[in-house]
Amino acid sequence: MADQITVTLKKSMITSTQKIRATLIGMGLTRVNKTVTRKDTPEFRGMLRKVQHLVVVEE
């Protein structure tokens, strides 16, 4: 696995459930097209799986 993961929010979270919104905010993704770089951990991978339909991941 890579040391860092870059994640970009590509779809709006307006119609998402409260849990998915909380996950995105916890990841630091608050606006469409916002990109964050985070450390690659099992916890972060789990968050990515929860919101995989809304984001684009680059390793």
FENNOR-V308367 format. One record per backbone hydrogen bond with DSSP energy under -0.5 kcal/mol. NH is the residue of the N-H (numbers start at 0). CO is the residue of the C=O. If there is no record, write none. Layout:
BEGIN
nh = (NH,NH)
co = (CO,CO)
END
This chain:
BEGIN
nh = (4,5,6,6,7,8,9,9,10,15,20,21,22,23,24,25,26,27,27,28,29,32,33,35,37,39,40,44,45,46,47,48,49,50,51,53,54,55,57)
co = (37,57,4,35,55,33,7,53,53,12,16,17,18,19,20,21,22,23,24,23,27,8,30,6,4,2,38,40,41,42,43,44,45,46,48,50,50,7,5)
END
